[in-house]
């Protein structure tokens, strides 16, 4: 429950133009492209196909948020996001879902 509350709070606090489709500047457009590429890479991974991972990019920094089933998926999500072109840093806010 605490992890879910934390994810909600961080999502609200870290709003960026790419997340809300308000792109107009070159930097914002680049962030939107990074977000799309990370989402595509995650969707192509069999481990993340069914997971709901929120991806947001602000000034080249990718934020991954969501719940995963194993610690290995936290690391794998990080590795996948780092593969996208233009990524400066990945802030991995994935947590293990202990409710199952």
MMTF fields as JSON, N, C-alpha, C and O atoms, coordinates in Angstrom:
{
  "mmtfVersion": "1.0.0",
  "mmtfProducer": "UNKNOWN",
  "numBonds": 399,
  "numAtoms": 400,
  "numGroups": 100,
  "numChains": 1,
  "numModels": 1,
  "chainsPerModel": [1],
  "groupsPerChain": [100],
  "chainIdList": ["A"],
  "bondAtomList": [4, 2, 8, 6, 12, 10, 16, 14, 20, 18, 24, 22, 28, 26, 32, 30, 36, 34, 40, 38, 44, 42, 48, 46, 52, 50, 56, 54, 60, 58, 64, 62, 68, 66, 72, 70, 76, 74, 80, 78, 84, 82, 88, 86, 92, 90, 96, 94, 100, 98, 104, 102, 108, 106, 112, 110, 116, 114, 120, 118, 124, 122, 128, 126, 132, 130, 136, 134, 140, 138, 144, 142, 148, 146, 152, 150, 156, 154, 160, 158, 164, 162, 168, 166, 172, 170, 176, 174, 180, 178, 184, 182, 188, 186, 192, 190, 196, 194, 200, 198, 204, 202, 208, 206, 212, 210, 216, 214, 220, 218, 224, 222, 228, 226, 232, 230, 236, 234, 240, 238, 244, 242, 248, 246, 252, 250, 256, 254, 260, 258, 264, 262, 268, 266, 272, 270, 276, 274, 280, 278, 284, 282, 288, 286, 292, 290, 296, 294, 300, 298, 304, 302, 308, 306, 312, 310, 316, 314, 320, 318, 324, 322, 328, 326, 332, 330, 336, 334, 340, 338, 344, 342, 348, 346, 352, 350, 356, 354, 360, 358, 364, 362, 368, 366, 372, 370, 376, 374, 380, 378, 384, 382, 388, 386, 392, 390, 396, 394],
  "bondOrderList": [1, 1, 1, 1, 1, 1, 1, 1, 1, 1, 1, 1, 1, 1, 1, 1, 1, 1, 1, 1, 1, 1, 1, 1, 1, 1, 1, 1, 1, 1, 1, 1, 1, 1, 1, 1, 1, 1, 1, 1, 1, 1, 1, 1, 1, 1, 1, 1, 1, 1, 1, 1, 1, 1, 1, 1, 1, 1, 1, 1, 1, 1, 1, 1, 1, 1, 1, 1, 1, 1, 1, 1, 1, 1, 1, 1, 1, 1, 1, 1, 1, 1, 1, 1, 1, 1, 1, 1, 1, 1, 1, 1, 1, 1, 1, 1, 1, 1, 1],
  "groupList": [{"groupName": "UNK", "atomNameList": ["N", "CA", "C", "O"], "elementList": ["N", "C", "C", "O"], "formalChargeList": [0, 0, 0, 0], "bondAtomList": [1, 0, 2, 1, 3, 2], "bondOrderList": [1, 1, 2], "singleLetterCode": "X", "chemCompType": "L-PEPTIDE LINKING"}],
  "groupTypeList": [0, 0, 0, 0, 0, 0, 0, 0, 0, 0, 0, 0, 0, 0, 0, 0, 0, 0, 0, 0, 0, 0, 0, 0, 0, 0, 0, 0, 0, 0, 0, 0, 0, 0, 0, 0, 0, 0, 0, 0, 0, 0, 0, 0, 0, 0, 0, 0, 0, 0, 0, 0, 0, 0, 0, 0, 0, 0, 0, 0, 0, 0, 0, 0, 0, 0, 0, 0, 0, 0, 0, 0, 0, 0, 0, 0, 0, 0, 0, 0, 0, 0, 0, 0, 0, 0, 0, 0, 0, 0, 0, 0, 0, 0, 0, 0, 0, 0, 0, 0],
  "groupIdList": [1, 2, 3, 4, 5, 6, 7, 8, 9, 10, 11, 12, 13, 14, 15, 16, 17, 18, 19, 20, 21, 22, 23, 24, 25, 26, 27, 28, 29, 30, 31, 32, 33, 34, 35, 36, 37, 38, 39, 40, 41, 42, 43, 44, 45, 46, 47, 48, 49, 50, 51, 52, 53, 54, 55, 56, 57, 58, 59, 60, 61, 62, 63, 64, 65, 66, 67, 68, 69, 70, 71, 72, 73, 74, 75, 76, 77, 78, 79, 80, 81, 82, 83, 84, 85, 86, 87, 88, 89, 90, 91, 92, 93, 94, 95, 96, 97, 98, 99, 100],
  "secStructList": [7, 2, 2, 2, 2, 2, 2, 2, 2, 2, 2, 2, 2, 6, 7, 7, 4, 4, 4, 4, 6, 7, 7, 7, 1, 2, 2, 2, 2, 2, 2, 2, 2, 2, 2, 2, 2, 2, 2, 2, 2, 2, 2, 2, 1, 6, 6, 6, 6, 6, 7, 7, 3, 3, 3, 3, 3, 3, 6, 6, 3, 3, 3, 3, 3, 3, 3, 3, 1, 1, 2, 2, 2, 2, 2, 2, 2, 2, 2, 2, 2, 2, 6, 1, 6, 6, 7, 7, 3, 3, 3, 3, 3, 3, 3, 3, 7, 6, 6, 7],
  "xCoordList": [0.816, 0.0, 0.867, 0.571, 1.955, 2.84, 3.491, 3.651, 3.869, 4.515, 3.565, 3.974, 2.313, 1.324, 1.143, 1.075, 1.065, 0.925, 2.132, 1.99, 3.316, 4.534, 4.524, 4.879, 4.123, 4.07, 3.1, 3.4, 1.947, 0.957, 1.507, 1.355, 2.138, 2.708, 3.81, 3.859, 4.686, 5.776, 5.253, 5.772, 4.239, 3.653, 3.087, 3.27, 2.411, 1.844, 2.929, 2.797, 3.998, 5.053, 5.968, 6.52, 6.13, 7.096, 6.418, 6.742, 5.5, 4.803, 5.699, 6.454, 5.609, 6.412, 5.609, 4.583, 6.058, 5.287, 5.091, 4.02, 6.093, 5.972, 4.9, 4.275, 4.686, 3.701, 2.283, 1.369, 2.078, 0.737, 0.493, -0.495, 1.38, 1.174, 1.233, 0.601, 1.959, 2.052, 3.361, 3.928, 3.836, 5.132, 5.044, 4.063, 6.088, 6.199, 7.649, 8.045, 8.439, 9.845, 10.638, 10.181, 11.81, 12.631, 12.96, 12.955, 13.248, 13.576, 12.385, 12.538, 11.214, 10.011, 9.704, 9.297, 9.896, 9.688, 10.674, 10.312, 11.915, 12.915, 12.505, 12.661, 11.981, 11.51, 10.389, 10.36, 9.471, 8.357, 8.865, 8.336, 9.884, 10.466, 11.147, 11.032, 11.858, 12.512, 11.457, 11.597, 10.406, 9.328, 8.727, 8.521, 8.446, 7.881, 8.818, 8.383, 10.119, 11.078, 11.179, 11.227, 11.211, 11.297, 10.036, 10.124, 8.87, 7.623, 7.632, 7.192, 8.13, 8.205, 9.156, 8.837, 10.319, 11.281, 10.711, 10.895, 10.03, 9.42, 8.337, 8.235, 7.533, 6.455, 7.008, 6.356, 8.198, 8.817, 9.424, 9.714, 9.615, 10.187, 9.093, 8.077, 9.287, 8.27, 7.988, 6.873, 8.975, 8.808, 7.89, 7.257, 7.816, 7.029, 5.764, 5.011, 5.52, 4.356, 3.052, 2.225, 2.843, 1.583, 1.674, 0.658, 2.851, 3.01, 2.624, 2.816, 2.084, 1.74, 2.864, 2.897, 3.775, 4.898, 4.67, 4.473, 4.697, 4.546, 5.927, 6.875, 6.032, 7.296, 7.08, 6.13, 7.973, 7.91, 9.336, 10.257, 9.514, 10.845, 10.785, 9.926, 11.707, 11.804, 13.272, 14.132, 13.541, 14.907, 15.881, 17.012, 15.446, 16.297, 16.414, 17.078, 15.782, 15.8, 14.514, 13.414, 14.667, 13.523, 13.133, 13.975, 11.844, 11.291, 10.443, 9.491, 10.793, 10.013, 9.243, 9.828, 7.941, 7.11, 6.177, 5.668, 5.956, 5.009, 5.411, 6.41, 4.605, 4.829, 5.218, 4.633, 6.197, 6.652, 6.647, 6.518, 6.789, 6.659, 7.959, 7.922, 9.11, 10.384, 11.446, 11.353, 12.446, 13.557, 14.299, 14.799, 14.363, 15.044, 14.389, 15.069, 13.062, 12.369, 12.68, 12.627, 13.0, 13.411, 14.695, 14.804, 15.655, 16.93, 16.749, 17.368, 15.898, 15.681, 15.023, 15.368, 14.083, 13.443, 14.453, 14.412, 15.347, 16.42, 17.278, 17.544, 17.704, 18.564, 17.877, 18.499, 16.612, 15.869, 15.769, 15.998, 15.43, 15.285, 16.6, 16.605, 17.699, 19.015, 19.384, 20.269, 18.74, 19.036, 18.476, 18.953, 17.489, 16.86, 17.829, 18.591, 17.782, 18.691, 18.225, 17.032, 19.196, 18.904, 18.722, 18.569, 18.737, 18.548, 19.801, 20.906, 19.616, 20.717, 20.851, 21.957, 19.718, 19.693, 18.356, 17.362, 18.34, 17.093, 16.868, 17.722, 15.73, 15.324, 14.327, 13.18, 14.78, 13.994, 13.168, 13.695, 11.878, 10.95, 10.005, 8.835, 10.529, 9.749, 9.826, 10.869, 8.722, 8.649, 8.063, 7.322, 8.4, 7.863, 6.442, 6.185, 5.544, 4.15, 4.028, 4.043, 3.909, 3.806, 2.368, 2.122, 1.434, 0.023, -0.41, -1.509, 0.424, 0.038, 0.504, 0.265],
  "yCoordList": [-1.191, 0.0, 1.265, 2.234, 1.238, 2.397, 2.645, 3.79, 1.557, 1.702, 2.346, 3.186, 1.957, 2.529, 4.014, 4.822, 4.373, 5.779, 6.586, 7.713, 6.006, 6.678, 6.905, 7.987, 5.897, 6.012, 7.12, 7.92, 7.171, 8.205, 9.59, 10.512, 9.742, 11.038, 11.471, 12.631, 10.553, 10.893, 11.244, 12.15, 10.539, 10.834, 12.245, 12.985, 12.614, 13.958, 15.018, 16.095, 14.72, 15.708, 15.887, 16.968, 14.857, 14.896, 15.017, 14.272, 15.927, 16.085, 16.79, 17.696, 16.366, 16.968, 17.084, 16.42, 17.914, 18.181, 16.934, 16.755, 16.063, 14.875, 13.932, 13.212, 13.933, 13.033, 13.474, 12.649, 14.724, 15.24, 15.776, 16.474, 15.459, 15.835, 17.334, 17.812, 18.08, 19.526, 19.899, 20.955, 19.062, 19.303, 20.423, 20.562, 21.202, 22.26, 22.663, 23.148, 22.465, 22.814, 21.601, 20.468, 21.826, 20.687, 19.716, 18.502, 20.241, 19.361, 18.489, 17.3, 19.082, 18.343, 17.272, 16.163, 17.598, 16.623, 15.468, 14.311, 15.777, 14.727, 13.83, 12.612, 14.423, 13.636, 12.695, 11.54, 13.177, 12.342, 11.165, 10.057, 11.406, 10.326, 9.286, 8.086, 9.75, 8.818, 7.974, 6.755, 8.618, 7.896, 6.837, 5.7, 7.198, 6.232, 5.065, 3.916, 5.359, 4.286, 3.341, 2.123, 3.891, 3.043, 2.187, 0.997, 2.777, 2.006, 0.875, -0.237, 1.159, 0.128, -0.989, -2.168, -0.622, -1.641, -2.501, -3.719, -1.886, -2.656, -3.585, -4.732, -3.103, -3.916, -5.115, -6.157, -4.972, -6.062, -7.125, -8.233, -6.805, -7.758, -8.675, -8.196, -9.993, -10.923, -10.721, -10.967, -10.283, -10.098, -8.924, -8.915, -7.947, -6.747, -6.637, -5.674, -7.574, -7.496, -7.252, -6.467, -7.911, -7.788, -6.793, -6.479, -6.301, -5.373, -3.955, -3.529, -3.249, -1.843, -0.982, -0.7, -0.57, 0.266, 1.662, 1.835, 2.649, 4.032, 4.555, 4.424, 5.144, 5.71, 7.193, 7.596, 7.99, 9.436, 9.938, 9.444, 10.909, 11.474, 12.977, 13.659, 13.479, 14.913, 15.307, 14.869, 16.127, 16.597, 15.432, 15.486, 14.384, 13.229, 12.225, 11.2, 12.498, 11.568, 10.751, 11.3, 9.436, 8.529, 8.078, 7.648, 8.184, 7.718, 6.486, 6.54, 5.382, 4.15, 3.987, 4.036, 3.795, 3.617, 2.447, 2.233, 1.694, 0.601, -0.537, -0.479, -1.566, -2.743, -3.916, -4.12, -4.674, -5.864, -7.043, -6.868, -8.237, -9.436, -9.917, -10.65, -9.521, -10.025, -8.917, -7.943, -9.079, -8.111, -8.067, -7.017, -9.189, -9.231, -8.298, -7.721, -8.154, -7.271, -5.804, -4.989, -5.465, -4.092, -3.774, -2.73, -4.677, -4.496, -4.549, -3.779, -5.459, -5.588, -4.338, -3.898, -3.77, -2.531, -1.413, -0.651, -1.323, -0.321, -0.53, 0.412, -1.765, -2.075, -1.764, -1.237, -2.087, -1.829, -0.327, 0.133, 0.434, 1.884, 2.534, 3.481, 2.042, 2.61, 2.408, 3.102, 1.488, 1.218, 2.277, 2.415, 3.014, 4.01, 5.152, 5.577, 5.634, 6.724, 8.035, 8.33, 8.803, 10.095, 10.073, 11.123, 8.882, 8.776, 9.265, 8.791, 10.212, 10.727, 9.911, 9.602, 9.572, 8.852, 8.131, 8.553, 7.041, 6.327, 6.355, 5.927, 6.856, 6.821, 5.68, 5.78, 4.617, 3.39, 3.4, 3.226, 3.604, 3.635, 2.444, 2.542, 1.316, 0.083, -0.6, -0.599, -1.172, -1.864, -3.249, -3.498, -4.146, -5.496, -5.476, -4.907, -6.099, -6.193, -7.364, -8.526, -7.056, -8.097, -8.524, -9.344, -7.992, -8.304, -9.635, -10.109, -10.233, -11.492, -12.689, -13.825],
  "zCoordList": [0.0, 0.0, 0.0, -0.7, 0.807, 0.844, -0.505, -0.928, -1.183, -2.493, -3.488, -4.29, -3.438, -4.349, -4.067, -4.993, -2.793, -2.427, -2.884, -3.357, -2.742, -3.168, -4.675, -5.144, -5.428, -6.888, -7.286, -8.173, -6.64, -6.956, -6.645, -7.447, -5.498, -5.115, -6.073, -6.481, -6.429, -7.342, -8.724, -9.377, -9.166, -10.474, -10.486, -11.454, -9.427, -9.348, -9.257, -9.839, -8.532, -8.312, -9.522, -9.723, -10.313, -11.41, -12.761, -13.685, -12.886, -14.152, -15.149, -14.796, -16.389, -17.44, -18.715, -18.865, -19.631, -20.839, -21.681, -22.261, -21.768, -22.611, -22.096, -22.875, -20.807, -20.227, -20.527, -20.506, -20.8, -20.987, -22.389, -22.621, -23.325, -24.717, -24.974, -25.916, -24.18, -24.351, -25.022, -24.737, -25.892, -26.516, -27.533, -28.263, -27.555, -28.534, -28.706, -29.767, -27.667, -27.731, -28.214, -28.067, -28.782, -29.229, -28.1, -28.306, -26.903, -25.777, -25.402, -25.123, -25.398, -25.044, -26.094, -25.75, -27.351, -28.417, -28.275, -28.487, -27.917, -27.699, -26.538, -26.611, -25.467, -24.323, -24.736, -24.311, -25.557, -26.016, -26.854, -26.757, -27.669, -28.484, -27.603, -27.85, -26.573, -25.648, -24.945, -24.847, -24.459, -23.784, -24.687, -24.262, -25.928, -26.884, -27.125, -27.19, -27.26, -27.516, -26.319, -26.495, -25.104, -23.909, -23.799, -23.499, -24.038, -23.987, -25.007, -24.714, -26.192, -27.245, -26.829, -26.98, -26.308, -25.871, -24.747, -24.744, -23.806, -22.714, -23.249, -22.814, -24.183, -24.755, -25.53, -25.61, -26.096, -26.857, -25.949, -26.401, -24.701, -23.754, -23.226, -22.721, -23.335, -22.818, -21.324, -20.866, -20.582, -19.143, -18.808, -17.753, -19.689, -19.403, -20.242, -20.09, -21.099, -21.969, -21.229, -21.692, -20.079, -19.347, -18.193, -17.574, -17.898, -16.769, -17.159, -18.298, -16.203, -16.395, -15.836, -14.639, -16.693, -16.282, -16.84, -18.043, -15.964, -16.387, -16.753, -15.979, -17.93, -18.405, -18.65, -19.321, -18.1, -18.289, -18.464, -17.814, -19.334, -19.564, -19.367, -19.925, -18.569, -18.324, -18.489, -17.724, -19.482, -19.765, -19.947, -19.464, -20.637, -20.922, -19.797, -19.951, -18.67, -17.54, -17.585, -17.539, -17.675, -17.766, -16.363, -15.575, -16.069, -14.796, -15.077, -15.855, -14.44, -14.543, -13.238, -12.157, -13.34, -12.152, -12.367, -13.467, -11.305, -11.384, -10.48, -9.763, -10.54, -9.714, -10.608, -11.671, -10.17, -10.891, -9.927, -8.715, -10.474, -9.645, -9.013, -8.025, -9.56, -9.021, -9.001, -9.748, -8.144, -8.134, -9.48, -9.884, -10.153, -11.452, -12.47, -13.318, -12.382, -13.321, -13.064, -13.985, -11.839, -11.545, -12.31, -12.954, -12.232, -12.942, -14.449, -15.184, -14.907, -16.351, -16.92, -18.017, -16.186, -16.636, -16.794, -17.76, -15.848, -15.893, -17.14, -17.886, -17.358, -18.511, -19.829, -20.751, -19.916, -21.152, -21.399, -22.518, -20.372, -20.537, -20.947, -21.733, -20.43, -20.752, -22.218, -22.718, -22.918, -24.321, -25.259, -26.386, -24.823, -25.698, -25.986, -25.117, -27.213, -27.579, -26.94, -26.878, -26.473, -25.876, -24.37, -23.745, -23.782, -22.336, -21.616, -21.878, -20.711, -19.907, -18.627, -18.184, -18.047, -16.774, -16.661, -17.25, -15.899, -15.615, -14.108, -13.332, -13.715, -12.3, -12.173, -12.61, -11.579, -11.495, -10.216, -9.117, -10.377, -9.253, -9.316, -8.947, -9.79, -9.83, -8.47, -7.817, -8.064, -6.772, -6.96, -7.911, -6.049, -6.089, -5.526, -4.465, -6.246, -5.825, -4.852, -5.259, -3.596, -2.559, -2.294, -1.41, -3.03, -2.767, -3.362, -3.077, -4.17, -4.83, -4.048, -4.457]
}
